[in-house]
């Protein structure tokens, strides 16, 4: 089964992703994002890119999907730049897998 790829976040950030074939879902706040991510997870989306500024508003939802195999929720910077949340998550996952921080 092929999984789809979605991008959720601020309109200015997500719309350009449609040019490369991703499904874009603009949201205005954490509440909309939470509903959208849950809906995408139910509808065979394997990867959900989520802007850091929106992810910052829904840490419980992010934590929930961290325990699931599918979908993978990957944080990306917004149009305002990176908050460092995505990088921190990668470092934590590498440390968990390898046993130490090699980044």
NUSE-675246 format. One record per residue (C-alpha): residue number from 0; residue in three letters; x, y, z. Coordinates in nm, 3 decimals, decimal comma, padded with zeros to 5 digits. Layout:
NUSE-675246
   k   r      px      py      pz
 NUM ALA       X       Y       Z
...
//
This chain:
NUSE-675246
   k   r      px      py      pz
   0 UNK  00,000  00,000  00,000
   1 UNK  00,138  00,340 -00,098
   2 UNK  00,113  00,608  00,162
   3 UNK  00,052  00,972  00,083
   4 UNK  00,254  01,272  00,199
   5 UNK  00,098  01,581  00,359
   6 UNK  00,222  01,917  00,479
   7 UNK  00,035  02,094  00,760
   8 UNK  00,105  02,447  00,877
   9 UNK  00,084  02,811  00,785
  10 UNK -00,055  02,876  00,437
  11 UNK  00,260  03,057  00,319
  12 UNK  00,468  02,752  00,403
  13 UNK  00,251  02,461  00,291
  14 UNK  00,113  02,578 -00,045
  15 UNK  00,451  02,565 -00,228
  16 UNK  00,479  02,195 -00,138
  17 UNK  00,193  02,126 -00,380
  18 UNK  00,437  02,199 -00,664
  19 UNK  00,627  01,882 -00,579
  20 UNK  00,317  01,669 -00,535
  21 UNK  00,251  01,684 -00,162
  22 UNK -00,099  01,747 -00,028
  23 UNK -00,107  02,083  00,151
  24 UNK -00,333  02,157  00,447
  25 UNK -00,313  02,516  00,572
  26 UNK -00,416  02,568  00,935
  27 UNK -00,440  02,876  01,153
  28 UNK -00,380  02,732  01,499
  29 UNK -00,308  02,425  01,707
  30 UNK -00,669  02,320  01,738
  31 UNK -00,715  02,306  01,360
  32 UNK -00,379  02,132  01,325
  33 UNK -00,467  01,864  01,579
  34 UNK -00,789  01,780  01,394
  35 UNK -00,612  01,784  01,058
  36 UNK -00,326  01,558  01,169
  37 UNK -00,568  01,309  01,325
  38 UNK -00,775  01,306  01,006
  39 UNK -00,467  01,254  00,788
  40 UNK -00,349  00,968  01,008
  41 UNK -00,684  00,793  00,952
  42 UNK -00,661  00,843  00,576
  43 UNK -00,341  00,655  00,486
  44 UNK -00,093  00,940  00,506
  45 UNK  00,248  00,789  00,581
  46 UNK  00,440  01,113  00,626
  47 UNK  00,307  01,437  00,769
  48 UNK  00,535  01,738  00,759
  49 UNK  00,432  01,988  01,024
  50 UNK  00,567  02,337  01,078
  51 UNK  00,750  02,390  01,406
  52 UNK  00,536  02,688  01,501
  53 UNK  00,220  02,478  01,478
  54 UNK  00,386  02,173  01,637
  55 UNK  00,481  02,388  01,935
  56 UNK  00,107  02,432  02,002
  57 UNK  00,024  02,058  01,997
  58 UNK  00,301  01,870  02,181
  59 UNK  00,058  01,604  02,306
  60 UNK -00,046  01,517  01,951
  61 UNK  00,317  01,499  01,839
  62 UNK  00,399  01,270  02,133
  63 UNK  00,107  01,043  02,046
  64 UNK  00,225  00,992  01,688
  65 UNK  00,584  00,937  01,805
  66 UNK  00,458  00,607  01,946
  67 UNK  00,300  00,503  01,614
  68 UNK  00,476  00,347  01,316
  69 UNK  00,259  00,538  01,068
  70 UNK  00,236  00,827  01,013
  71 UNK  00,580  00,972  01,063
  72 UNK  00,541  01,332  01,181
  73 UNK  00,838  01,539  01,072
  74 UNK  00,882  01,896  01,187
  75 UNK  00,996  02,162  00,942
  76 UNK  01,079  02,531  00,988
  77 UNK  00,811  02,787  00,913
  78 UNK  00,849  03,097  00,701
  79 UNK  00,978  03,270  01,017
  80 UNK  01,276  03,034  01,043
  81 UNK  01,360  02,741  01,264
  82 UNK  01,275  02,718  01,631
  83 UNK  01,521  02,430  01,672
  84 UNK  01,245  02,186  01,769
  85 UNK  01,288  01,965  01,462
  86 UNK  01,666  01,946  01,505
  87 UNK  01,625  01,858  01,873
  88 UNK  01,385  01,575  01,784
  89 UNK  01,637  01,433  01,533
  90 UNK  01,915  01,452  01,793
  91 UNK  01,697  01,279  02,053
  92 UNK  01,603  01,000  01,810
  93 UNK  01,965  00,946  01,704
  94 UNK  02,070  00,934  02,068
  95 UNK  01,795  00,684  02,144
  96 UNK  01,897  00,462  01,850
  97 UNK  02,275  00,481  01,893
  98 UNK  02,300  00,528  02,268
  99 UNK  02,477  00,862  02,251
 100 UNK  02,452  01,194  02,074
 101 UNK  02,675  01,169  01,768
 102 UNK  02,544  01,487  01,609
//
